[in-house]
Amino acid sequence: MKRKICVITGTRADYGLLYWLMKAIKADANLELQVIATGMHLSPEFGLTAQTIEADGFAINRKIETLLSSDTSAGISKSMGLGMIGFADAYAELTPDLVLVLGDRFEIFAAAATAMAARIPIAHLHGGETTEGAIDEAIRHSITKMSHFHFVANVAYRHRVIQLGEDPARVFTVGGLGLDNLARLKLLSREDLENSLQFKLRPRNLLVTFHPATLDQNESSDQFTELLAALDTLDDTGLIFTMPNADNESRELIRMVEDFVASHPAACAFQSLGQLRYLSCMQLVDGVVGNSSSGLIEAPSLHKGTINIGARQNGRLKADSVIDCLPVRNDIVAALEYLFSAPFQARLGGISNPYGLPGASDRIVGMLGSLELDGVLQKRFHDLEFPCP
């Protein structure tokens, strides 16, 4: 009898990471793929990307509404509650053997909490990481404690998951899932990308993604104002914006991007580029700017520099290609000058990526069919051996 693996996806970003794993599960004779789409995937405002999942050949078994027409703290809390109601019904109907979740977003928290209550084993991808400037930090570690199996990107993250009390025998170092796309996708040429985007690249180009820093004391809109002011100082530079995730203040940031692009012919913006176009942009630009994890995980493997702004990604492992700076225009301007400098660009070719090599999807699917599920729900806290103070 096939083991039913229920994959939860809530955003364009996590689907891009899950794509090859979903394909491998679907192709495995011993596994049955179930797909639940939720969150931003079901919102026209954020690109209605559930259609992309279906166009890629995946059947969506359930669509669970979570997003409300609000990006306030109250709205996000209500979205989580709405999601838990939907997941409860979906799990009862689908009866999965294992729920597979990735990352740290609030809709994924709802999926994991509901699976825990339904006594369904949970496998968590990309645990052990830290993002000290966002509520994602607490959500990620909470999901770790609700989960029974852990597939992490780096040995340092494995140690952190074990430090949280998880059984070392159930924590597997597999590498970063995003690197599989770089190994398997044939990225677009400059001409093909320009035709696809309907945008002409300039002598210099940047890929810009700025998400709300949900735990920062300064409002994200204030920080983004500083970033836009810094970008406004650049000459002969194409700017490709991707819109922020659905978080606190996201709609205000979207409005600011739209206003900036409307008055800057060398700038364009997209709700959802998809993995092929997004990584093709990354390959062809001079650097990545903002606070997206892709600037830390995928960009180093393409030998691209990243300007990482503010506290959102504090705590993550970072390659030498990452330039940290404060969300202040003078700091950002200085970081941009350093990014474009000849010495910095010259050493990018020798950068080593701390997230390892491609192949995480195959390594994970090779274990999913053989994980021992009997008795796994009754977890024991794994104590580390250290002297008490």
C-alpha positions as CSV (number, residue, x, y, z in Angstrom):
1,M,0.0,0.0,0.0
2,K,1.4,3.4,-1.0
3,R,2.4,5.8,1.8
4,K,0.4,9.0,1.4
5,I,2.6,12.1,1.7
6,C,0.6,15.4,2.0
7,V,2.6,18.4,0.9
8,I,1.5,21.8,2.1
9,T,2.3,24.9,0.0
10,G,1.3,28.5,0.8
11,T,3.4,30.8,-1.3
12,R,5.2,31.1,-4.6
13,A,8.5,30.9,-2.7
14,D,7.9,27.6,-0.9
15,Y,6.4,26.0,-4.0
16,G,9.6,26.9,-5.9
17,L,11.6,25.0,-3.3
18,L,9.1,22.1,-3.1
19,Y,8.7,21.6,-6.9
20,W,11.4,18.9,-7.5
21,L,10.5,17.1,-4.3
22,M,6.9,17.0,-5.3
23,K,7.8,15.6,-8.7
24,A,10.0,12.9,-7.1
25,I,7.2,11.9,-4.7
26,K,4.7,11.7,-7.6
27,A,7.1,9.5,-9.6
28,D,7.9,7.1,-6.7
29,A,6.0,3.9,-7.0
30,N,5.8,3.5,-3.2
31,L,4.5,7.0,-2.5
32,E,1.2,8.8,-3.2
33,L,1.4,12.6,-3.5
34,Q,-1.3,14.7,-1.9
35,V,-1.2,18.5,-2.4
36,I,-2.9,21.2,-0.3
37,A,-2.6,24.8,-1.6
38,T,-3.3,27.6,0.8
39,G,-2.4,31.2,1.6
40,M,-1.1,33.4,-1.2
41,H,-1.7,30.7,-3.8
42,L,-5.4,31.4,-3.8
43,S,-5.3,35.2,-3.9
44,P,-5.6,37.1,-7.2
45,E,-3.8,40.0,-5.4
46,F,-0.7,37.8,-5.0
47,G,-0.8,36.2,-8.5
48,L,-3.3,33.3,-8.0
49,T,-0.3,31.0,-8.2
50,A,-2.4,27.8,-7.5
51,Q,-2.9,27.9,-11.3
52,T,0.9,27.6,-11.7
53,I,0.9,24.4,-9.6
54,E,-1.9,22.9,-11.7
55,A,-0.2,24.0,-14.9
56,D,2.9,22.1,-13.8
57,G,0.9,18.9,-13.7
58,F,0.1,18.6,-10.1
59,A,-3.4,17.9,-8.9
60,I,-4.4,20.0,-5.9
61,N,-6.4,17.8,-3.6
62,R,-7.6,20.6,-1.4
63,K,-7.6,24.4,-1.5
64,I,-7.7,26.0,1.9
65,E,-8.5,29.7,2.2
66,T,-6.5,31.6,4.9
67,L,-5.9,35.1,3.6
68,L,-8.2,37.9,4.6
69,S,-8.3,41.4,3.1
70,S,-6.0,42.6,5.9
71,D,-2.3,42.7,6.5
72,T,-2.6,43.7,10.2
73,S,-1.6,41.6,13.1
74,A,-5.2,40.8,13.9
75,G,-5.9,39.8,10.3
76,I,-2.9,37.4,10.2
77,S,-4.1,35.8,13.5
78,K,-7.6,35.4,12.0
79,S,-6.1,33.9,8.9
80,M,-4.3,31.3,11.0
81,G,-7.6,30.4,12.7
82,L,-9.4,30.1,9.4
83,G,-6.6,27.9,8.1
84,M,-6.8,25.5,11.0
85,I,-10.5,25.0,10.4
86,G,-9.8,24.2,6.7
87,F,-6.9,21.9,7.5
88,A,-8.9,19.9,10.0
89,D,-11.5,19.1,7.4
90,A,-8.8,18.4,4.7
91,Y,-6.9,15.9,6.9
92,A,-10.0,14.1,7.9
93,E,-10.9,13.6,4.2
94,L,-7.4,12.8,2.9
95,T,-6.1,10.7,5.8
96,P,-2.4,11.3,5.0
97,D,0.3,9.1,6.5
98,L,2.7,12.0,6.7
99,V,2.3,15.8,6.4
100,L,5.3,17.5,4.9
101,V,5.8,21.3,5.6
102,L,8.5,23.7,4.7
103,G,9.7,26.8,6.6
104,D,8.2,29.3,8.9
105,R,5.1,31.1,7.7
106,F,1.9,31.5,9.6
107,E,-0.2,29.4,7.3
108,I,2.4,26.6,7.7
109,F,2.1,26.9,11.5
110,A,-1.7,26.4,11.1
111,A,-1.1,23.3,8.9
112,A,1.4,21.8,11.4
113,A,-0.7,22.6,14.5
114,T,-3.7,20.9,13.0
115,A,-1.7,17.9,11.9
116,M,-0.4,17.5,15.5
117,A,-3.9,17.6,16.9
118,A,-5.0,15.1,14.3
119,R,-2.1,12.8,15.4
120,I,-0.5,12.8,11.9
121,P,3.3,12.6,11.8
122,I,4.9,15.7,10.4
123,A,8.2,16.1,8.4
124,H,9.6,19.6,8.6
125,L,12.0,21.1,5.9
126,H,14.5,23.9,6.6
127,G,14.2,23.9,10.3
128,G,17.0,25.0,12.7
129,E,17.5,28.3,10.7
130,T,17.1,31.7,12.4
131,T,15.5,34.9,11.2
132,E,15.7,37.2,14.2
133,G,13.9,40.1,12.6
134,A,10.7,38.3,11.8
135,I,7.9,36.4,13.6
136,D,9.0,33.5,11.3
137,E,11.8,32.8,13.9
138,A,9.4,31.7,16.6
139,I,7.0,30.0,14.1
140,R,9.9,27.9,12.6
141,H,11.0,26.7,16.0
142,S,7.4,26.0,17.1
143,I,7.0,23.8,14.0
144,T,10.2,22.0,14.8
145,K,8.7,21.0,18.2
146,M,5.5,19.8,16.6
147,S,7.4,17.8,14.0
148,H,8.7,14.2,14.1
149,F,11.2,14.2,11.3
150,H,13.5,17.0,10.2
151,F,15.3,17.6,6.9
152,V,17.8,20.5,7.4
153,A,20.1,22.4,5.1
154,N,23.3,22.5,7.0
155,V,25.0,20.6,9.8
156,A,24.9,23.8,12.0
157,Y,21.1,23.7,11.6
158,R,21.0,20.0,12.5
159,H,22.8,20.9,15.8
160,R,20.3,23.6,16.5
161,V,17.3,21.3,15.9
162,I,18.9,18.8,18.3
163,Q,19.5,21.6,20.8
164,L,15.7,22.1,20.7
165,G,15.4,18.6,22.1
166,E,14.8,16.6,18.9
167,D,16.0,13.0,18.5
168,P,19.3,13.1,16.5
169,A,18.2,9.9,14.7
170,R,15.4,11.8,13.1
171,V,17.3,14.9,12.0
172,F,18.8,14.6,8.5
173,T,21.2,17.0,6.8
174,V,20.2,17.2,3.1
175,G,21.2,20.6,1.9
176,G,19.2,23.6,0.6
177,L,16.2,22.7,-1.6
178,G,16.6,25.9,-3.6
179,L,19.9,24.6,-5.1
180,D,18.0,21.9,-6.9
181,N,16.4,24.5,-9.2
182,L,19.9,25.8,-10.1
183,A,21.0,22.3,-11.1
184,R,18.0,21.2,-13.1
185,L,16.5,24.3,-14.7
186,K,17.9,25.6,-18.0
187,L,18.0,29.3,-17.2
188,L,16.9,31.9,-19.8
189,S,19.4,33.8,-22.0
190,R,19.5,37.6,-21.7
191,E,17.4,38.0,-24.8
192,D,14.8,35.4,-23.8
193,L,14.5,36.9,-20.4
194,E,14.0,40.4,-21.8
195,N,11.3,39.1,-24.1
196,S,9.6,37.3,-21.3
197,L,9.7,40.3,-18.9
198,Q,9.0,42.8,-21.6
199,F,11.8,44.8,-20.0
200,K,15.1,45.9,-21.4
201,L,18.1,45.2,-19.1
202,R,20.5,48.1,-18.6
203,P,24.3,48.2,-18.3
204,R,23.9,47.4,-14.6
205,N,21.0,45.6,-13.1
206,L,19.7,44.6,-9.6
207,L,17.0,42.2,-8.4
208,V,15.1,43.7,-5.5
209,T,12.9,41.9,-3.0
210,F,12.0,43.5,0.4
211,H,9.7,41.8,2.8
212,P,8.2,43.3,5.9
213,A,10.6,42.9,8.9
214,T,7.8,41.9,11.2
215,L,9.7,42.2,14.5
216,D,11.7,45.3,13.8
217,Q,10.9,48.3,15.9
218,N,11.0,50.6,12.9
219,E,8.1,50.3,10.4
220,S,8.9,48.4,7.3
221,S,7.6,51.2,5.2
222,D,10.2,53.6,6.7
223,Q,12.9,51.1,6.0
224,F,11.7,50.6,2.4
225,T,11.6,54.4,1.9
226,E,15.3,54.4,2.8
227,L,16.0,51.6,0.3
228,L,14.1,53.4,-2.5
229,A,15.9,56.6,-1.8
230,A,19.2,54.8,-2.2
231,L,18.2,53.1,-5.4
232,D,17.1,56.5,-6.8
233,T,20.8,57.6,-6.7
234,L,21.8,55.0,-9.3
235,D,22.4,55.8,-13.0
236,D,22.0,53.3,-15.9
237,T,20.8,50.6,-13.6
238,G,17.8,48.4,-14.3
239,L,15.7,47.5,-11.2
240,I,13.6,44.3,-11.2
241,F,11.3,44.3,-8.2
242,T,9.5,41.2,-6.9
243,M,6.6,41.9,-4.6
244,P,6.7,41.1,-0.8
245,N,4.9,38.2,0.9
246,A,1.6,38.6,2.6
247,D,2.8,39.9,6.0
248,N,2.1,42.9,8.2
249,E,2.4,46.1,6.1
250,S,2.8,44.2,2.8
251,R,0.1,46.1,1.0
252,E,1.8,49.4,1.8
253,L,5.1,48.1,0.4
254,I,3.4,47.0,-2.7
255,R,1.9,50.4,-3.2
256,M,5.3,52.0,-2.7
257,V,6.9,49.7,-5.4
258,E,4.1,50.5,-7.8
259,D,4.6,54.3,-7.3
260,F,8.3,54.0,-7.7
261,V,8.1,51.9,-10.9
262,A,5.5,54.3,-12.4
263,S,8.0,57.2,-12.2
264,H,11.2,55.2,-13.1
265,P,11.4,53.8,-16.7
266,A,14.4,51.7,-15.7
267,A,12.3,49.8,-13.1
268,C,9.7,47.0,-13.4
269,A,7.8,44.9,-10.9
270,F,6.2,41.5,-10.8
271,Q,3.8,39.7,-8.4
272,S,5.2,36.3,-9.3
273,L,8.1,35.7,-11.6
274,G,8.1,31.9,-11.1
275,Q,11.3,30.0,-10.4
276,L,12.7,30.0,-14.0
277,R,12.4,33.7,-14.5
278,Y,13.4,34.6,-11.0
279,L,16.6,32.6,-11.1
280,S,17.3,33.7,-14.7
281,C,17.1,37.3,-13.4
282,M,19.4,36.4,-10.6
283,Q,21.9,34.9,-13.0
284,L,21.9,38.0,-15.2
285,V,21.9,40.9,-12.7
286,D,24.9,42.3,-10.9
287,G,23.5,41.7,-7.5
288,V,20.5,41.0,-5.3
289,V,19.2,43.6,-2.9
290,G,16.7,43.4,0.0
291,N,16.0,40.9,2.7
292,S,14.9,37.7,1.0
293,S,16.4,34.4,2.0
294,S,17.1,33.7,-1.7
295,G,19.9,36.2,-1.6
296,L,21.6,34.0,1.1
297,I,20.7,30.5,-0.2
298,E,20.6,30.6,-4.0
299,A,22.6,33.7,-5.0
300,P,26.0,32.5,-3.7
301,S,25.8,29.4,-6.0
302,L,25.3,31.8,-9.0
303,H,28.3,33.8,-7.8
304,K,26.2,36.9,-7.2
305,G,26.6,39.5,-4.5
306,T,23.8,40.2,-2.1
307,I,23.0,43.3,-0.1
308,N,21.1,42.1,2.9
309,I,19.2,45.0,4.6
310,G,18.2,45.1,8.2
311,A,17.5,42.4,10.7
312,R,15.1,40.1,9.0
313,Q,17.7,37.5,8.1
314,N,19.9,37.9,11.2
315,G,21.2,34.6,12.4
316,R,21.2,32.7,9.1
317,L,24.4,31.3,7.7
318,K,25.9,33.7,5.1
319,A,28.5,33.3,2.4
320,D,31.2,35.9,1.9
321,S,29.1,37.2,-1.1
322,V,26.6,38.7,1.4
323,I,27.0,42.4,2.4
324,D,25.0,43.2,5.5
325,C,23.8,46.8,6.0
326,L,21.5,48.9,8.1
327,P,18.1,50.0,6.7
328,V,19.4,53.5,6.3
329,R,20.0,55.2,2.9
330,N,23.6,56.1,3.5
331,D,24.5,52.6,4.5
332,I,22.6,51.2,1.6
333,V,24.3,53.6,-0.8
334,A,27.7,52.5,0.6
335,A,26.8,48.9,0.2
336,L,25.7,49.4,-3.4
337,E,29.1,51.1,-4.2
338,Y,30.9,48.1,-2.7
339,L,28.7,45.6,-4.6
340,F,29.5,47.2,-7.9
341,S,33.2,47.6,-7.1
342,A,35.7,45.7,-9.2
343,P,37.5,44.0,-6.3
344,F,34.2,42.6,-4.8
345,Q,32.9,41.4,-8.2
346,A,36.3,39.8,-8.9
347,R,36.2,37.5,-5.9
348,L,32.6,36.3,-6.3
349,G,33.7,33.4,-8.5
350,G,35.5,31.7,-5.6
351,I,32.6,32.0,-3.1
352,S,31.6,28.8,-1.3
353,N,27.9,28.3,-0.5
354,P,27.2,27.1,3.1
355,Y,24.0,25.5,2.0
356,G,25.9,22.7,0.2
357,L,25.3,21.1,-3.2
358,P,22.1,20.3,-5.1
359,G,20.3,17.0,-4.6
360,A,18.3,17.7,-1.5
361,S,15.0,16.6,-3.1
362,D,16.4,13.1,-4.1
363,R,17.9,12.7,-0.7
364,I,14.6,13.4,1.0
365,V,12.4,11.3,-1.2
366,G,14.8,8.4,-0.7
367,M,14.0,8.4,3.0
368,L,10.2,9.2,3.0
369,G,9.1,5.7,2.2
370,S,11.3,4.1,4.9
371,L,10.7,6.4,7.8
372,E,9.4,4.4,10.8
373,L,6.0,5.9,11.7
374,D,4.9,3.5,14.3
375,G,5.2,5.0,17.8
376,V,6.6,8.3,16.4
377,L,3.9,10.5,17.8
378,Q,5.1,10.0,21.4
379,K,8.2,12.1,21.3
380,R,10.8,12.2,24.0
381,F,12.9,15.3,24.7
382,H,16.5,14.7,23.8
383,D,18.6,16.3,26.6
384,L,22.1,17.5,25.7
385,E,24.8,16.6,28.2
386,F,26.1,19.7,29.8
387,P,26.8,20.7,33.5
388,C,24.1,22.6,35.3
389,P,25.1,26.0,36.5
